[in-house]
Amino acid sequence: MRVKLYVSEVQDRAGKAQMLVLQDGPSAAIPLRLQDREWRLLGTTATSDHRIPATAAAVEAALRRDGHCVLELGVDGSAPD
């Protein structure tokens, strides 16, 4: 599945950011509850991309259920260990 990847600006004192995954397409929009932060577009890719800190199956399930997938990132913007 093709998706758009966004990374938030750092939001907490621990320095953690979040990744937002949306299905690629004209109807993709950042959910209202997440519009209070700054999001930077990383690009368009597949759900199997190694930069996504979750399995393709988990991301695709969240996209079907919620229309988006939010994942926690480490202090430097990388996937947590």
C-alpha positions as YAML, in Angstrom:
chain: A
units: angstrom
residues:
- id: 1
  name: MET
  ca: [0.00, 0.00, 0.00]
- id: 2
  name: ARG
  ca: [1.31, 3.47, -0.86]
- id: 3
  name: VAL
  ca: [1.38, 5.93, 2.03]
- id: 4
  name: LYS
  ca: [2.53, 9.42, 2.90]
- id: 5
  name: LEU
  ca: [4.91, 9.75, 5.86]
- id: 6
  name: TYR
  ca: [4.95, 12.81, 8.11]
- id: 7
  name: VAL
  ca: [7.13, 13.51, 11.15]
- id: 8
  name: SER
  ca: [6.06, 15.90, 13.91]
- id: 9
  name: GLU
  ca: [8.21, 18.55, 15.45]
- id: 10
  name: VAL
  ca: [9.35, 17.51, 18.94]
- id: 11
  name: GLN
  ca: [6.33, 17.67, 21.25]
- id: 12
  name: ASP
  ca: [7.49, 16.73, 24.74]
- id: 13
  name: ARG
  ca: [10.33, 17.26, 27.20]
- id: 14
  name: ALA
  ca: [11.75, 13.84, 26.47]
- id: 15
  name: GLY
  ca: [12.37, 15.06, 22.93]
- id: 16
  name: LYS
  ca: [10.15, 12.47, 21.28]
- id: 17
  name: ALA
  ca: [8.51, 13.05, 17.94]
- id: 18
  name: GLN
  ca: [5.77, 11.12, 16.20]
- id: 19
  name: MET
  ca: [5.31, 9.68, 12.72]
- id: 20
  name: LEU
  ca: [1.96, 10.04, 10.99]
- id: 21
  name: VAL
  ca: [1.13, 7.61, 8.19]
- id: 22
  name: LEU
  ca: [-1.72, 8.42, 5.80]
- id: 23
  name: GLN
  ca: [-2.87, 6.47, 2.78]
- id: 24
  name: ASP
  ca: [-1.61, 8.14, -0.39]
- id: 25
  name: GLY
  ca: [-4.34, 9.81, -2.38]
- id: 26
  name: PRO
  ca: [-6.31, 13.01, -2.81]
- id: 27
  name: SER
  ca: [-8.49, 12.39, 0.25]
- id: 28
  name: ALA
  ca: [-5.53, 12.03, 2.65]
- id: 29
  name: ALA
  ca: [-5.75, 14.67, 5.37]
- id: 30
  name: ILE
  ca: [-4.21, 15.15, 8.78]
- id: 31
  name: PRO
  ca: [-6.93, 14.40, 11.36]
- id: 32
  name: LEU
  ca: [-8.30, 17.42, 13.24]
- id: 33
  name: ARG
  ca: [-7.06, 16.14, 16.61]
- id: 34
  name: LEU
  ca: [-3.48, 16.10, 15.23]
- id: 35
  name: GLN
  ca: [-3.52, 19.51, 13.56]
- id: 36
  name: ASP
  ca: [-2.25, 21.25, 16.70]
- id: 37
  name: ARG
  ca: [1.34, 20.31, 15.87]
- id: 38
  name: GLU
  ca: [3.69, 20.93, 12.98]
- id: 39
  name: TRP
  ca: [4.10, 18.01, 10.55]
- id: 40
  name: ARG
  ca: [6.89, 17.69, 7.99]
- id: 41
  name: LEU
  ca: [6.26, 15.53, 4.93]
- id: 42
  name: LEU
  ca: [8.99, 12.91, 4.51]
- id: 43
  name: GLY
  ca: [7.61, 11.51, 1.27]
- id: 44
  name: THR
  ca: [5.49, 8.83, -0.29]
- id: 45
  name: THR
  ca: [6.47, 5.20, 0.11]
- id: 46
  name: ALA
  ca: [5.18, 1.67, 0.77]
- id: 47
  name: THR
  ca: [3.94, 0.46, 4.16]
- id: 48
  name: SER
  ca: [6.89, -1.96, 4.16]
- id: 49
  name: ASP
  ca: [9.42, 0.92, 4.21]
- id: 50
  name: HIS
  ca: [12.13, 0.36, 6.84]
- id: 51
  name: ARG
  ca: [11.68, 3.92, 8.18]
- id: 52
  name: ILE
  ca: [8.23, 3.03, 9.52]
- id: 53
  name: PRO
  ca: [8.63, 1.66, 13.08]
- id: 54
  name: ALA
  ca: [5.80, -0.88, 12.74]
- id: 55
  name: THR
  ca: [4.95, -3.81, 10.53]
- id: 56
  name: ALA
  ca: [3.15, -3.22, 7.24]
- id: 57
  name: ALA
  ca: [0.24, -5.30, 8.53]
- id: 58
  name: ALA
  ca: [-0.12, -3.16, 11.68]
- id: 59
  name: VAL
  ca: [0.02, 0.10, 9.71]
- id: 60
  name: GLU
  ca: [-2.49, -1.13, 7.14]
- id: 61
  name: ALA
  ca: [-4.86, -2.30, 9.88]
- id: 62
  name: ALA
  ca: [-4.72, 1.15, 11.55]
- id: 63
  name: LEU
  ca: [-5.32, 2.86, 8.21]
- id: 64
  name: ARG
  ca: [-8.40, 0.71, 7.58]
- id: 65
  name: ARG
  ca: [-9.70, 1.19, 11.13]
- id: 66
  name: ASP
  ca: [-8.82, 4.84, 11.81]
- id: 67
  name: GLY
  ca: [-7.82, 6.37, 8.47]
- id: 68
  name: HIS
  ca: [-4.35, 7.14, 9.86]
- id: 69
  name: CYS
  ca: [-1.55, 5.61, 11.94]
- id: 70
  name: VAL
  ca: [0.47, 7.50, 14.58]
- id: 71
  name: LEU
  ca: [3.75, 6.00, 15.80]
- id: 72
  name: GLU
  ca: [6.17, 7.13, 18.49]
- id: 73
  name: LEU
  ca: [9.74, 7.95, 17.45]
- id: 74
  name: GLY
  ca: [12.91, 8.16, 19.49]
- id: 75
  name: VAL
  ca: [14.64, 11.33, 20.66]
- id: 76
  name: ASP
  ca: [16.57, 11.73, 17.40]
- id: 77
  name: GLY
  ca: [13.51, 11.02, 15.25]
- id: 78
  name: SER
  ca: [14.40, 7.36, 14.77]
- id: 79
  name: ALA
  ca: [12.27, 4.36, 15.60]
- id: 80
  name: PRO
  ca: [12.59, 3.37, 19.28]
- id: 81
  name: ASP
  ca: [14.53, 0.20, 20.11]
...
